[in-house]
Amino acid sequence: MSSLKVKLGLLAAGLMLSGCMQGAHYEATNAQAFKPHDKELLAKIRYTNVPVAEPFRRAIVDYHRKEAPGSILVDSDNHYLYYVLDNGKAIRYGITVGEEAMAWSGVAKVGAMTEWPAWHPTKGEIERLGVPTYVPPGPDNPMGSRAMYLYSNGKDTLFRIHGTNQPEYIGASISSGCIRMTNEDAIDLYNRVKVGAPVVVLEPHKGDSPYTPQMALQGGGNLAMQ
């Protein structure tokens, strides 16, 4: 998919969704909460830190599903990640997700977490993208500022929730399957989530946004996490 097509798609999505965001309480990034190392590396970025389209900005929203507080719900169809709070609320983050053929869905848990991770591309990524076998941590690393590694049945799924050096694609489906957030949002989520937290990734075409709640009240809390 060309960059122009992706950007036009994001603009169209923003226009369609903007009328549905009335109940969202948007949260500005608090840079004062960043660690000195975060500030140092974020000051060295060479990508253009473009603003995220309004529908995909971090916000506190009503949450109608049944996942327990501290859980993560990923709605790939609508390009949202929810961190579940108490009292029927959640923090909603805009994300980049994988193209459908590369997407993963199911129930996992956060098995490990890393600040400013190195990138060890899979064999498929090396062959498909022509990338090196190892990229060191830093502002130019595609993994960005934080990584949360998803485990299922005691094994690494090889899918991650992580930062990105391509914030212009938040709201698009272009990644190799991992869930990307802005580096600032990745830091925010990392500071909230705990190792062992449940992660529910909805199947394609099973999106559950507030304005298409086809799975409302079914919840994911009754799914057995291995």
N, C-alpha and C positions, 0 to 999 in steps of 0.2 A: 504494500500500500504506500502510495507516495505521500510525502510530507504535506503537500497541498491538500490532498483528499482527507488526510487525518485532521488537519486544521479546520477545513470546511465542515467536517463531521462534528467536531467539537463545538463549533459555533452554532450549528443547527441544534445540537443537543442542549446547549445552554439556553437557546431561545425557547425550546419546547418546555424545559424544566423550570424556567425562571418563575413562571406563575405558580409553581407548586411549593415554593420555598418560604412561604409567608411565616410558617411556624418555626423556622430555624433561627437559632441564636448564634450568630457567627462569632468565632473566637479569633482574636488576633494572636500572632505568635509573640510570646514573651521571650525575647532574646536574652533578658537578664537571667533566665533560668538555664541558659546554656553553660556548659563547662568551658573553662579557658581553652582547652584543646579544640572544642567544637568551634568556638569563635575564631581561633587561629586558622583552622582548615576551611571554614566557610568563607573567610575573607580571601582565600586563595583560589576560589572557584573560577574556572575559565568559561563555563557555560553561561548563557543569558538566563538570569533568574526571573523568568517571565511570571507575571501574576497568574494564579489559577483562576479559571472561569468561576464566576460566583456560585453556580450550583454545586461545584466541587470543592469549595472552601470548607475548612474545618468548622463544624457547627455542633451545638448541642441540640438534639431533636427528640421528639417523642419516639418511643420504641415499643411496638405492639407485640413482638414475639416473646418467647418464653426462655431464651437463654439466660443463664444466671449472671449476675454482676461479675465483672472480671473476665467474661468470655469475649471472643471476637467472632463476628459474623461477616463473611465476605459475600457481597452481592455483585458478582462479576457482570451480570447483564446490565446493571445500572451504574457500574463503576464506583461502588461505595464499599468502604470497610467501616463496620460499627464496633466500637468498644462499649460494651454494655455497662451502664451505671445502675444505681439504685433508683427506685421510685418511677419506673417506666420511662427512663431517659437513656440516651446513648450519645457518645461522641461519634459523629459521622465524618469520615475523611474521604476525599476524592482519591481515586487510585487509577493506575494503569494496570491492565490485566493482559493475560496471554490471549492470542488468537485462539478460537475455539478448539482447533486441532491440537493445540499445545496446552490447553487449560487442564487443571486438576480440580476435582471436586470431591467432597467427602468430609469426614470428621477427623480431626487431628488434634495435636496439642503443640504448644510452644515447647520444643525440646531443648533449645539452647538460644542464647542471645549474645550478640557481639556488637561492640562499638567500633565504628570505622573498620569494617571487615575487609579482608583481602577477598579477591574473587578467584575461584578455581573453576573455570568453565567446564561444563560437561563435554564429553567427546562429541556429542551431537552439536553443541554450540560452537565448538572449535571448527568442526567441518562445515557447518552452515554459515557461520559469521566470519570465519577467518581470523578469529581473535587468538591472542597468545594463551598458553596453558596456565598462566598465573599473572594476575594484576595486583600490585601491592596496594595497601590501604591509602586513602587520600582523597582529595577533592575531585580528582579525575576518574576515580574508580566507579564503574556503573552500579556497584552495590550501595554507594552513597554512605550516609552517616551512621546507619544502624542496620542490623539484620536480625530477624527473628526466624529461626529454623523450624519448619513444621515436621513433626514426627507422627507416624501412625504405626500401630502394631509394634512399637518399640524400635522402629527403623526410620532413618532419615528419608523423607519423601523426595528430597532434592528440590523441593519448592520452598521459597522463602518470602517473607514480607520484608521489604528493604527500601532504602532510600533510592534516589535516582539523580543523575545529572542531566535528565531530559524532562524538566517540569512542564514543558509545553505539551507533553502527551498525556498529562493527567486527564482522565475521562475517555481515553482511547483503549483499543485492544490491539497492542502491537508487540508485547513483550514475548519472551521465550517461555512464558508460563508463570513466572513469578509475579508477585503482587508488589507493585512499586508505589511509593508515596513520595511527596516532596521530602527533602532532607529535614526540613523543619518539622513536618508532621511525623516523620519516622522517629525523631528524637522525642517528640511529645508522647507518642504511643509507647515507645520503649520505656519511658519513665513511669508509665502506668501499669503495663502488663507484667505478669509474673511467669517464670518458667513453670510449665505444667498447665497453663491456662488452656481451656478448650478453644478450638478454632473450628468453626463450621463454614465450609465453602459450598455455597449452593450450586446445584447442577446448572448447566446451560439451559436457558429458557425457563428457569424456575426463580427468576428474580423476584424480590419481595420488598420493593420500595414502598413508602407510605402511599403512593398514588397508584400502585398496581399490587395490592396486598393479596396475591393469590394464595400465599401460604400463611396468611395471618392466622394467629391463634394455634397453629399446628406446632410451631416451635421446633427447636432442635435439641432441647434439653432431654428428650426421651431417647435420643440416639445413643447407642452404646459406644463410648470412646475406648478403643483398645489401647 
